Amino acid sequence: MSENLRPVIGRPSTRCFTRFSVLAPVALALNALALAALVLALGVSASALAQPPAPPGASPAPASFADLADRLSATVVNISTSQVLRRPNRDRQEPLPELPEGSPLEDFFRDFLDRGPRTPRRVTSLGSGFIIDEAGYVVTNNHVIENADEITVILNDGTKLAAELVGRDAPTDLALLQVTSRTKLTPAVFGDSETARVGDWVIAIGNPFGLSSSVTAGIISARNRDINAGRYDDFIQTDASINRGNSGGPLFNMAGEVIGINAAIYSPTGGSVGIGFAIPSNEAQNILRQLRESGRIRRGWLGVRIQRINEDLAARLGLDRAQGALVAGMTDDGPADKAGLQNGDVIMSFDGREVADERALPRIVAEAEVGRTVPVEVVRSGQRRTFEVLIEQLQEDDDDELAANDAPDPGGAPALGQSSILGLLLEPLTTDTRRQFRIDGTVDGVVVIDIDAGGPASEKGIRPGDIIMEVAQQPVHTPDEVENIVRAERDAGRTAVLLQINRGGQRSYVGVRLAAQ
């Protein structure tokens, strides 16, 4: 036991036990009779007396989730995908290691070093989803179906249906599919995620590790979580068990309504440790509506660069507390510039919605209707002012500093996406970077310092602290080497590049798509 922890069990008082020993049995018997008589007179069960009343608006703990699970399981589906992987051509060949003649390892190394036939390999993966319309629309995560050649939706009764991709949105990790079924489909109903409270009961239904129709229960542990998955992070955190394969499945409230789409977990082991994250239903519904209508997303654009406000800045800006988003820069002739906003303004509300901090503004702006004029309230020199701003459409291929989402880099480092065409900010392994990310001195390569949330490397789960050891099976030691090899692969007409990643001592290969030049 740590020296900072102490047991809370004290030594009982002997005098209390001595004084209680003679009269206690009689007193207890009389009290029990009196309580029983009172219960009979009032017609109230003893269990009801023992149960404290639930506070107004709170849902009591359910005796069982069986009825709810029975009713909702038919809305949840298994998503099976497959794709063909083709090994890239290699310009050079590594020599085979010296082996005894006739060694069984000869074929292994021949294949490992790419000396064997270049036969394509088909790989499959599993995830979850749920039906939202009898017309066959199915929701899942973008990362579940990304790069898939074939998508199959498997219903709760085992029926397999070929699925068509209607549209997907990488920034929010959502995808919409459509299937055609001869039997009537059972759609789930969306609820209002804004009314979900920390402590509310929820259940997750999905297909962890391919085990279909698995039901787990827990509570909402937190809301508005930023897990550095993207610029629009606003996750619901739950302790309902979520594992690999649950991605894309629904998170239900006790009314049987979908309030979230399970998307990620925090896990040092790869399995559930009670920290899962779901995309709020209110955010998802807007995205899914646009995907259904046009197959693509139109996001609002304000044309500002924003910065976090700490307590020191709040005092200097005339604010009572750290709130809002500080305008650190603007796009010339952008919506904010045209409306009269200035650098140094603090955006307090947008279209009547409070801006709690710099994280909230990109999400609120993105949800705004393009072409509509909205009021934007700011604090300038301690005074509140309101400007009418005509919202324009965000172009996803614009530089990050043109979108209403990121604070300027105080150190003058290159903007994300400029250090490599994979959307990575890289640095060589130095004494400082090894100490910062706790990297073993025997590991060689380049370290990922930061990542563009909308870039191709982010889509594959690469994160700060990862070590890139090889690019296209060539060792790298500097960011320039990474840049040159990636450019050479793209110039050669390849659509993806193979990276060898070292994360915490574990190596793995990741194929990252190459954006067109």
Wavefront OBJ file of the C-alpha trace (Angstrom):
o trace
v 0.000 0.000 0.000
v 1.274 3.444 -0.886
v 2.420 5.605 1.986
v -0.035 8.250 0.782
v -2.980 5.891 1.325
v -4.384 5.078 4.696
v -7.026 2.560 5.805
v -10.291 4.143 6.908
v -11.153 1.387 9.369
v -10.780 2.518 12.976
v -10.748 0.525 16.184
v -14.275 0.114 17.675
v -15.057 1.477 21.122
v -15.344 -1.254 23.779
v -17.640 0.932 25.867
v -20.226 1.098 23.123
v -20.355 -2.660 22.826
v -20.614 -3.101 26.594
v -23.451 -0.622 26.988
v -25.319 -2.176 24.006
v -25.007 -5.817 25.104
v -27.931 -6.100 27.598
v -30.717 -3.911 26.205
v -30.028 -4.146 22.473
v -31.998 -7.378 21.695
v -35.157 -6.082 23.422
v -34.944 -2.697 21.751
v -34.419 -4.251 18.360
v -37.429 -6.543 18.738
v -39.711 -3.670 19.751
v -38.490 -1.504 16.904
v -39.033 -4.303 14.375
v -42.637 -4.867 15.569
v -43.383 -1.161 15.399
v -41.941 -0.895 11.873
v -43.924 -3.918 10.678
v -47.166 -2.462 12.069
v -46.462 0.855 10.331
v -45.763 -0.870 7.001
v -49.041 -2.851 7.192
v -51.011 0.241 8.129
v -49.640 2.266 5.232
v -49.685 -0.583 2.703
v -46.077 0.123 1.731
v -43.560 -2.640 1.017
v -40.383 -2.820 3.030
v -38.318 -2.688 -0.187
v -39.973 0.607 -1.118
v -39.028 2.051 2.260
v -35.463 0.943 1.751
v -35.278 2.468 -1.754
v -34.577 6.223 -1.710
v -36.795 8.234 -4.059
v -35.298 9.016 -7.462
v -34.631 12.700 -8.085
v -36.928 14.434 -10.576
v -35.990 13.640 -14.197
v -33.714 10.709 -13.312
v -34.342 7.205 -14.607
v -34.303 4.509 -11.915
v -31.882 1.602 -12.263
v -33.619 -1.082 -14.368
v -34.234 -4.514 -12.900
v -33.291 -6.026 -16.279
v -32.280 -4.919 -19.771
v -33.836 -8.015 -21.355
v -37.017 -6.411 -22.750
v -35.048 -3.487 -24.167
v -32.423 -5.741 -25.737
v -35.149 -7.955 -27.192
v -36.820 -4.986 -28.846
v -33.678 -3.331 -30.182
v -31.481 -6.208 -31.360
v -33.234 -6.400 -34.739
v -32.140 -2.830 -35.534
v -28.434 -3.674 -35.165
v -26.440 -5.281 -37.987
v -23.025 -6.757 -38.631
v -20.892 -4.974 -41.244
v -18.499 -7.250 -43.149
v -16.005 -5.741 -45.595
v -13.323 -7.097 -47.883
v -10.610 -5.568 -50.016
v -7.793 -6.782 -52.239
v -4.246 -5.799 -51.237
v -1.598 -5.797 -53.930
v 2.058 -5.627 -53.058
v 3.834 -2.684 -54.669
v 6.658 -3.258 -57.163
v 10.093 -2.916 -55.672
v 13.004 -1.268 -57.415
v 15.586 -3.236 -55.447
v 15.786 -6.676 -53.917
v 17.290 -7.589 -50.586
v 19.656 -10.567 -50.595
v 18.360 -13.746 -48.994
v 19.964 -14.583 -45.636
v 22.421 -17.462 -45.558
v 20.461 -20.635 -44.787
v 21.329 -24.349 -44.846
v 20.485 -25.985 -48.166
v 16.872 -27.170 -48.219
v 15.924 -25.106 -45.143
v 12.144 -24.747 -44.682
v 12.750 -21.070 -43.892
v 13.884 -20.373 -47.457
v 10.311 -19.960 -48.762
v 9.412 -17.789 -45.776
v 12.253 -15.319 -46.372
v 11.692 -15.380 -50.139
v 8.110 -14.239 -49.580
v 9.037 -11.817 -46.801
v 11.651 -10.106 -48.999
v 9.209 -9.913 -51.909
v 10.898 -12.511 -54.120
v 7.750 -14.596 -54.579
v 4.904 -14.185 -57.061
v 2.955 -10.950 -56.678
v -0.429 -12.498 -56.068
v -3.125 -10.180 -54.641
v -4.341 -10.939 -51.129
v -7.944 -10.454 -49.987
v -8.457 -9.282 -46.413
v -11.713 -8.986 -44.487
v -12.852 -7.053 -41.450
v -15.936 -6.815 -39.262
v -17.774 -3.955 -37.624
v -21.240 -2.934 -36.516
v -24.033 -0.701 -37.742
v -27.741 -0.074 -37.351
v -30.779 0.467 -39.553
v -32.301 3.954 -39.555
v -34.965 3.603 -42.247
v -37.164 0.870 -43.694
v -35.839 1.942 -47.107
v -32.626 0.143 -46.176
v -30.383 2.951 -44.900
v -27.714 1.726 -42.482
v -25.300 3.793 -40.353
v -21.753 2.766 -39.462
v -18.319 4.327 -38.931
v -16.262 5.521 -41.861
v -13.246 3.567 -40.630
v -15.284 0.338 -40.761
v -15.891 0.541 -44.526
v -12.958 2.665 -45.676
v -11.142 1.290 -48.753
v -13.516 -1.693 -48.909
v -14.135 -3.314 -52.287
v -17.218 -5.150 -51.021
v -19.549 -4.336 -48.120
v -22.017 -6.842 -46.715
v -24.698 -6.092 -44.123
v -25.683 -9.099 -42.013
v -29.048 -8.784 -40.281
v -29.813 -10.065 -36.819
v -31.428 -13.214 -38.299
v -28.310 -14.002 -40.337
v -29.562 -12.678 -43.693
v -26.697 -11.288 -45.797
v -27.338 -8.245 -47.989
v -24.974 -6.526 -50.405
v -24.575 -2.888 -49.390
v -24.012 0.214 -51.476
v -22.041 3.140 -50.065
v -24.285 6.217 -50.149
v -21.682 8.558 -48.673
v -19.084 8.918 -45.962
v -17.534 11.677 -43.896
v -14.026 11.112 -42.581
v -13.879 14.130 -40.202
v -16.808 12.796 -38.154
v -16.072 9.119 -38.915
v -19.585 8.428 -40.219
v -20.776 6.468 -43.247
v -24.214 5.774 -44.715
v -24.992 2.529 -46.556
v -28.100 1.245 -48.302
v -29.331 -2.311 -48.752
v -32.318 -3.888 -50.486
v -34.226 -6.426 -48.397
v -37.167 -8.660 -49.291
v -38.291 -8.624 -45.672
v -39.346 -5.587 -43.669
v -36.479 -3.943 -41.839
v -36.691 -2.671 -38.254
v -35.219 0.839 -37.951
v -33.822 2.373 -34.787
v -35.078 5.757 -33.579
v -32.752 8.667 -32.853
v -33.009 10.438 -29.513
v -31.822 13.851 -28.349
v -28.220 13.499 -27.202
v -28.331 16.988 -25.682
v -30.711 15.735 -22.985
v -28.423 12.829 -22.037
v -26.932 13.348 -18.592
v -23.794 12.040 -16.950
v -24.886 9.044 -14.884
v -27.760 7.999 -17.179
v -28.030 4.290 -17.984
v -27.162 3.267 -21.558
v -26.754 0.006 -23.462
v -24.516 -0.770 -26.433
v -25.387 -3.462 -28.970
v -22.865 -4.620 -31.529
v -20.597 -7.354 -32.791
v -17.353 -7.310 -30.758
v -14.757 -9.709 -32.200
v -17.426 -10.924 -34.640
v -19.775 -12.082 -31.860
v -23.101 -10.821 -33.166
v -25.839 -9.188 -31.097
v -23.737 -8.663 -27.974
v -25.398 -6.397 -25.402
v -23.477 -4.459 -22.761
v -24.728 -1.887 -20.265
v -23.265 1.002 -18.325
v -23.699 4.689 -17.717
v -22.703 7.908 -19.425
v -19.386 8.715 -17.774
v -18.803 12.144 -19.324
v -19.815 14.389 -22.199
v -18.102 16.739 -24.651
v -14.921 14.675 -24.681
v -12.059 15.758 -26.953
v -9.918 12.711 -27.753
v -7.861 14.367 -30.515
v -9.604 12.302 -33.182
v -10.500 15.349 -35.282
v -11.469 18.988 -35.332
v -15.107 18.247 -34.465
v -14.558 16.076 -31.369
v -17.537 16.111 -29.006
v -17.790 12.520 -27.812
v -20.046 10.900 -25.238
v -17.948 8.792 -22.874
v -19.433 5.571 -21.486
v -18.311 2.638 -19.369
v -20.585 0.211 -21.253
v -18.150 -2.399 -22.546
v -17.072 -1.595 -26.117
v -14.486 -3.692 -27.950
v -13.121 -4.173 -31.458
v -16.032 -4.849 -33.761
v -18.401 -2.568 -31.842
v -17.431 0.350 -34.092
v -20.483 1.801 -35.807
v -22.972 0.235 -33.418
v -25.598 2.229 -31.497
v -25.586 3.499 -27.934
v -29.180 3.436 -26.631
v -30.819 5.275 -23.756
v -33.442 3.636 -21.560
v -36.205 4.797 -23.908
v -34.643 2.681 -26.657
v -33.442 5.729 -28.592
v -30.033 6.042 -30.230
v -28.094 8.826 -28.521
v -24.668 7.884 -29.864
v -22.709 5.885 -32.436
v -19.869 3.905 -30.843
v -16.624 4.938 -32.485
v -13.555 4.530 -30.272
v -12.160 3.223 -27.004
v -9.245 4.114 -24.797
v -7.320 0.934 -24.156
v -3.667 0.238 -23.337
v -4.421 -3.482 -23.793
v -6.580 -3.497 -26.927
v -9.666 -4.593 -24.984
v -12.291 -2.711 -23.026
v -11.144 -0.975 -19.859
v -14.410 0.872 -19.355
v -13.631 3.977 -21.410
v -15.543 4.105 -24.680
v -16.570 7.010 -26.892
v -19.668 7.577 -29.029
v -20.528 10.259 -31.596
v -23.560 12.200 -30.278
v -26.765 11.530 -32.211
v -27.511 15.227 -32.691
v -24.203 15.715 -34.502
v -24.661 12.512 -36.513
v -28.180 13.285 -37.738
v -27.113 16.432 -39.581
v -24.262 14.574 -41.293
v -26.457 11.594 -42.218
v -29.172 13.847 -43.607
v -26.685 15.504 -45.963
v -25.179 12.172 -47.007
v -28.633 10.853 -47.792
v -29.609 13.927 -49.794
v -26.424 14.481 -51.779
v -23.779 11.956 -50.735
v -21.495 14.743 -49.510
v -21.180 17.263 -46.693
v -21.415 21.044 -46.942
v -19.916 22.719 -43.893
v -20.132 26.329 -42.905
v -17.018 28.500 -43.022
v -16.294 31.618 -41.001
v -12.756 32.305 -42.218
v -10.959 32.817 -38.913
v -8.051 31.302 -37.032
v -8.790 30.952 -33.351
v -6.866 30.539 -30.136
v -7.624 29.182 -26.687
v -8.313 31.724 -23.944
v -6.632 31.037 -20.598
v -7.196 32.913 -17.351
v -4.418 35.412 -18.061
v -5.793 36.255 -21.489
v -9.329 36.478 -20.120
v -8.291 39.161 -17.648
v -6.501 41.161 -20.344
v -9.461 40.894 -22.704
v -11.969 42.146 -20.154
v -13.682 38.792 -19.591
v -15.016 37.539 -16.264
v -13.662 34.043 -16.969
v -11.925 32.018 -19.664
v -14.611 31.508 -22.294
v -15.213 32.049 -25.983
v -12.762 31.811 -28.878
v -10.089 34.428 -29.559
v -9.720 35.507 -33.200
v -5.996 35.252 -33.915
v -6.200 35.737 -37.676
v -8.642 36.020 -40.561
v -8.838 35.186 -44.225
v -8.792 38.283 -46.388
v -12.232 38.847 -47.871
v -13.593 35.861 -45.928
v -17.017 35.863 -44.216
v -15.725 37.247 -40.908
v -13.574 39.868 -42.612
v -16.492 41.041 -44.773
v -18.747 41.305 -41.704
v -16.297 43.543 -39.825
v -14.729 41.174 -37.294
v -11.157 41.961 -36.250
v -8.155 40.177 -34.842
v -8.412 40.219 -31.049
v -12.207 39.856 -31.011
v -13.512 37.146 -28.691
v -16.400 35.222 -30.236
v -18.919 34.587 -27.449
v -21.884 33.238 -29.409
v -22.652 32.114 -32.937
v -26.206 32.077 -34.303
v -27.590 32.237 -30.767
v -25.448 29.325 -29.502
v -22.930 29.973 -26.750
v -19.286 29.379 -27.654
v -17.859 27.782 -24.529
v -14.294 27.540 -25.828
v -12.192 27.308 -28.984
v -13.173 23.636 -29.435
v -16.873 24.438 -29.665
v -16.684 27.058 -32.427
v -15.535 24.834 -35.359
v -18.334 22.378 -34.633
v -21.009 25.078 -34.412
v -19.793 26.845 -37.554
v -19.603 23.577 -39.507
v -23.246 22.853 -38.707
v -24.398 26.272 -39.939
v -26.404 26.429 -43.146
v -24.319 27.694 -46.033
v -25.708 30.900 -47.550
v -27.545 32.010 -44.408
v -26.753 35.205 -42.481
v -26.267 34.599 -38.751
v -25.553 36.852 -35.758
v -22.089 36.545 -34.223
v -21.589 38.167 -30.828
v -18.064 39.242 -29.881
v -16.289 41.072 -27.078
v -14.052 43.865 -28.379
v -12.156 46.092 -25.957
v -14.415 44.919 -23.147
v -17.603 45.793 -25.027
v -20.078 43.325 -26.541
v -20.952 43.804 -30.194
v -22.970 41.768 -32.689
v -22.138 41.305 -36.377
v -24.238 39.747 -39.139
v -22.127 37.197 -41.018
v -23.019 35.503 -44.314
v -21.841 31.899 -43.979
v -19.864 30.471 -46.882
v -18.951 26.867 -47.620
v -15.802 25.334 -46.173
v -13.558 23.859 -48.862
v -12.005 20.765 -47.294
v -8.883 21.107 -49.425
v -8.206 24.610 -48.060
v -5.211 25.097 -45.788
v -6.044 24.515 -42.139
v -5.438 28.123 -41.207
v -8.313 29.159 -43.456
v -10.843 27.074 -41.547
v -12.518 28.148 -38.332
v -10.840 25.541 -36.232
v -7.165 25.789 -35.378
v -5.120 28.155 -33.254
v -1.929 29.561 -34.820
v 1.261 27.788 -33.894
v 3.094 30.015 -31.380
v 6.462 28.480 -32.201
v 6.326 29.280 -35.893
v 6.447 25.603 -36.881
v 5.207 24.684 -40.371
v 1.452 24.234 -40.653
v 0.157 20.680 -40.541
v 0.269 19.036 -43.926
v 3.279 21.110 -45.058
v 5.975 18.893 -43.533
v 4.835 15.917 -45.611
v 2.119 15.112 -48.101
v 0.699 12.588 -45.642
v -0.488 15.349 -43.318
v 2.217 14.763 -40.706
v 4.485 17.042 -38.742
v 7.725 15.088 -38.330
v 10.989 15.581 -36.479
v 14.182 13.546 -36.315
v 14.891 11.504 -33.211
v 16.991 13.694 -30.935
v 17.728 13.613 -27.247
v 14.818 15.992 -26.658
v 12.246 14.129 -28.763
v 13.298 10.794 -27.268
v 12.816 12.219 -23.792
v 9.496 13.886 -24.712
v 7.942 10.700 -26.104
v 9.943 8.195 -23.993
v 11.549 6.534 -26.989
v 14.190 3.880 -26.488
v 17.679 4.830 -27.656
v 17.864 1.719 -29.843
v 14.891 2.777 -31.999
v 15.678 4.581 -35.248
v 13.433 6.581 -37.573
v 11.479 9.848 -37.383
v 8.887 10.802 -34.777
v 5.368 12.093 -35.450
v 4.995 15.367 -33.557
v 1.522 16.347 -34.740
v -1.023 15.243 -37.292
v -3.598 16.811 -39.588
v -6.928 15.425 -38.366
v -8.284 15.415 -41.916
v -5.198 13.903 -43.543
v -4.678 10.362 -44.845
v -2.332 9.352 -42.016
v -4.943 10.328 -39.420
v -7.483 8.105 -41.170
v -5.224 5.128 -40.450
v -4.882 5.891 -36.748
v -1.324 7.257 -36.792
v -0.818 9.543 -33.819
v 1.814 11.767 -32.149
v 4.629 9.746 -30.612
v 4.569 7.073 -33.327
v 7.919 6.305 -34.948
v 8.088 5.896 -38.727
v 10.936 3.447 -39.294
v 10.418 2.652 -42.977
v 8.623 4.176 -45.933
v 7.985 1.864 -48.896
v 10.266 -0.635 -47.106
v 13.141 1.837 -47.101
v 14.634 2.922 -43.752
v 14.255 6.625 -42.949
v 16.162 8.837 -40.536
v 15.025 12.377 -41.377
v 11.726 14.074 -42.317
v 13.260 14.973 -45.700
v 13.820 11.303 -46.469
v 10.178 10.572 -45.683
v 9.088 13.445 -47.916
v 11.285 12.371 -50.830
v 10.236 8.725 -50.759
v 6.550 9.575 -50.477
v 6.808 11.979 -53.406
v 8.674 9.377 -55.456
v 5.971 6.786 -54.729
v 3.259 9.217 -55.784
v 5.138 10.290 -58.912
v 5.444 6.605 -59.824
v 1.649 6.441 -59.929
v 1.122 4.502 -56.714
v -2.049 5.252 -54.788
v -0.764 4.180 -51.354
v 2.497 3.966 -49.481
v 3.538 1.366 -46.916
v 4.821 2.654 -43.576
v 6.424 0.629 -40.816
v 5.301 2.112 -37.501
v 6.836 1.561 -34.075
v 4.397 2.299 -31.246
v 5.541 1.473 -27.730
v 8.003 -1.111 -29.056
v 5.383 -2.864 -31.198
v 5.966 -2.714 -34.954
v 3.264 -2.858 -37.599
v 2.752 -2.007 -41.259
v 0.171 0.567 -42.306
v -0.905 1.393 -45.830
v -1.634 5.110 -46.214
v -3.340 6.495 -49.307
v -1.536 9.097 -51.384
v -3.529 12.188 -52.266
v -3.433 13.267 -55.881
v -1.044 16.112 -56.590
l 1 2 3 4 5 6 7 8 9 10 11 12 13 14 15 16 17 18 19 20 21 22 23 24 25 26 27 28 29 30 31 32 33 34 35 36 37 38 39 40 41 42 43 44 45 46 47 48 49 50 51 52 53 54 55 56 57 58 59 60 61 62 63 64 65 66 67 68 69 70 71 72 73 74 75 76 77 78 79 80 81 82 83 84 85 86 87 88 89 90 91 92 93 94 95 96 97 98 99 100 101 102 103 104 105 106 107 108 109 110 111 112 113 114 115 116 117 118 119 120 121 122 123 124 125 126 127 128 129 130 131 132 133 134 135 136 137 138 139 140 141 142 143 144 145 146 147 148 149 150 151 152 153 154 155 156 157 158 159 160 161 162 163 164 165 166 167 168 169 170 171 172 173 174 175 176 177 178 179 180 181 182 183 184 185 186 187 188 189 190 191 192 193 194 195 196 197 198 199 200 201 202 203 204 205 206 207 208 209 210 211 212 213 214 215 216 217 218 219 220 221 222 223 224 225 226 227 228 229 230 231 232 233 234 235 236 237 238 239 240 241 242 243 244 245 246 247 248 249 250 251 252 253 254 255 256 257 258 259 260 261 262 263 264 265 266 267 268 269 270 271 272 273 274 275 276 277 278 279 280 281 282 283 284 285 286 287 288 289 290 291 292 293 294 295 296 297 298 299 300 301 302 303 304 305 306 307 308 309 310 311 312 313 314 315 316 317 318 319 320 321 322 323 324 325 326 327 328 329 330 331 332 333 334 335 336 337 338 339 340 341 342 343 344 345 346 347 348 349 350 351 352 353 354 355 356 357 358 359 360 361 362 363 364 365 366 367 368 369 370 371 372 373 374 375 376 377 378 379 380 381 382 383 384 385 386 387 388 389 390 391 392 393 394 395 396 397 398 399 400 401 402 403 404 405 406 407 408 409 410 411 412 413 414 415 416 417 418 419 420 421 422 423 424 425 426 427 428 429 430 431 432 433 434 435 436 437 438 439 440 441 442 443 444 445 446 447 448 449 450 451 452 453 454 455 456 457 458 459 460 461 462 463 464 465 466 467 468 469 470 471 472 473 474 475 476 477 478 479 480 481 482 483 484 485 486 487 488 489 490 491 492 493 494 495 496 497 498 499 500 501 502 503 504 505 506 507 508 509 510 511 512 513 514 515 516 517
